[in-house]
Amino acid sequence: MAAISQLPSFLRFLRPLEGNAKLFSNAAALALEKRVPLFAKFNDVTYSAPAAKWILSIVPLIQAFSGNPPVEKIDLKQSSSLLFTGMVWAYYATLITPQNAGSRALCICNMAMASVHGYNVARRARHDLNKQ
């Protein structure tokens, strides 16, 4: 992957973001971080990114149990892509050395994402086969 300094000139606007772990770095957000320490934790990409990834696993699981959306409305392309993304990143998490709690959490999160979306793909495929 190319470093930001090697990007073409029309993408140089990304240079200030290189190495920035803050989601919001304006004056108001930084002032809020000082007053509310919990906001500082959630303003950091190392906490927000895994939370967003877990949402990709939890929401479809809740939807599968509630039956909303119906099986025929499950997007097969989206569920398939998230299934394979989860499989690839779960495998990658096993290759990380040294293994620590972060790499194990990454593996568990991606295995959950692959499992849930694999279940949705199977539900949709079963529905389509029964419909024929």
C-alpha positions as CSV (number, residue, x, y, z in Angstrom):
1,M,0.0,0.0,0.0
2,A,1.4,3.4,-1.0
3,A,2.2,5.9,1.7
4,I,0.1,9.1,1.6
5,S,3.1,11.1,0.6
6,Q,3.4,9.1,-2.6
7,L,-0.2,9.7,-3.6
8,P,-1.1,11.6,-6.8
9,S,-1.6,15.3,-6.4
10,F,-5.4,15.2,-6.6
11,L,-5.4,13.0,-3.4
12,R,-3.0,15.0,-1.3
13,F,-5.9,16.3,0.8
14,L,-5.5,13.1,2.7
15,R,-2.1,14.0,4.0
16,P,-3.3,15.6,7.3
17,L,-5.2,12.4,8.1
18,E,-2.1,10.2,8.0
19,G,-1.5,8.7,11.4
20,N,-4.5,10.4,12.9
21,A,-6.4,8.0,15.2
22,K,-9.1,10.6,16.2
23,L,-12.4,10.5,14.5
24,F,-13.2,14.1,15.3
25,S,-10.3,16.4,15.9
26,N,-11.8,19.9,15.7
27,A,-11.7,22.2,18.7
28,A,-15.2,21.4,20.0
29,A,-14.5,17.6,20.0
30,L,-11.1,18.1,21.7
31,A,-12.7,20.3,24.4
32,L,-15.4,17.7,24.9
33,E,-12.8,15.0,25.4
34,K,-11.3,17.0,28.3
35,R,-14.7,17.4,30.0
36,V,-16.1,13.9,29.2
37,P,-13.3,11.2,29.4
38,L,-15.7,8.6,27.9
39,F,-16.0,10.6,24.7
40,A,-12.3,10.5,24.3
41,K,-12.4,6.7,24.3
42,F,-15.1,6.6,21.6
43,N,-13.5,9.4,19.6
44,D,-10.5,7.0,19.0
45,V,-10.6,4.8,15.9
46,T,-9.2,1.9,17.8
47,Y,-12.4,1.7,19.9
48,S,-14.9,2.8,17.3
49,A,-13.8,0.6,14.4
50,P,-14.3,-2.7,16.4
51,A,-17.7,-1.5,17.6
52,A,-18.8,-0.8,14.1
53,K,-17.6,-4.3,13.1
54,W,-19.5,-5.9,15.9
55,I,-22.6,-4.1,14.7
56,L,-22.2,-5.9,11.3
57,S,-22.5,-9.2,13.3
58,I,-25.2,-8.3,15.9
59,V,-27.8,-6.6,13.7
60,P,-28.2,-9.5,11.3
61,L,-28.4,-11.9,14.2
62,I,-31.2,-9.9,15.8
63,Q,-32.9,-9.7,12.4
64,A,-32.7,-13.5,11.9
65,F,-34.4,-14.1,15.2
66,S,-37.1,-11.5,14.7
67,G,-37.8,-12.4,11.1
68,N,-37.5,-8.9,9.9
69,P,-36.7,-8.4,7.0
70,P,-38.4,-11.5,5.5
71,V,-36.1,-14.1,4.0
72,E,-36.9,-13.0,0.4
73,K,-35.6,-9.5,1.1
74,I,-32.1,-10.7,2.3
75,D,-29.6,-9.2,0.0
76,L,-27.6,-12.2,-1.2
77,K,-24.7,-10.2,-2.6
78,Q,-24.2,-8.2,0.6
79,S,-24.5,-11.2,2.9
80,S,-22.1,-13.2,0.7
81,S,-19.5,-10.4,0.6
82,L,-19.7,-10.0,4.4
83,L,-19.4,-13.8,4.8
84,F,-16.2,-13.9,2.7
85,T,-14.9,-10.8,4.3
86,G,-15.3,-12.3,7.7
87,M,-13.6,-15.5,6.6
88,V,-10.6,-13.7,5.1
89,W,-10.1,-11.5,8.1
90,A,-10.6,-14.3,10.6
91,Y,-7.9,-16.2,8.8
92,Y,-5.7,-13.1,8.8
93,A,-6.2,-12.7,12.6
94,T,-4.7,-16.2,13.1
95,L,-1.6,-15.2,11.3
96,I,-0.8,-12.1,13.4
97,T,2.3,-12.6,15.6
98,P,2.5,-12.2,18.5
99,Q,-1.0,-13.3,19.4
100,N,-2.6,-11.1,21.9
101,A,-6.1,-10.2,23.1
102,G,-6.6,-7.8,20.2
103,S,-5.8,-10.3,17.5
104,R,-8.0,-12.9,19.3
105,A,-10.9,-10.4,19.5
106,L,-10.4,-9.6,15.8
107,C,-10.6,-13.3,15.0
108,I,-13.8,-13.8,17.1
109,C,-15.5,-10.7,15.7
110,N,-14.8,-11.8,12.1
111,M,-15.8,-15.4,12.8
112,A,-19.1,-14.1,14.2
113,M,-19.6,-11.9,11.2
114,A,-18.9,-14.9,8.8
115,S,-21.2,-17.2,10.8
116,V,-24.2,-14.8,10.9
117,H,-23.9,-13.8,7.3
118,G,-23.3,-17.4,6.3
119,Y,-26.5,-18.3,8.1
120,N,-28.3,-15.6,6.2
121,V,-26.9,-16.8,2.8
122,A,-28.1,-20.4,3.7
123,R,-31.5,-19.1,4.7
124,R,-31.9,-17.2,1.4
125,A,-30.6,-20.1,-0.7
126,R,-32.9,-22.5,1.0
127,H,-35.8,-20.2,0.4
128,D,-35.0,-19.8,-3.2
129,L,-34.6,-23.5,-3.7
130,N,-38.0,-24.2,-2.0
131,K,-39.6,-21.6,-4.2
132,Q,-38.6,-23.3,-7.4
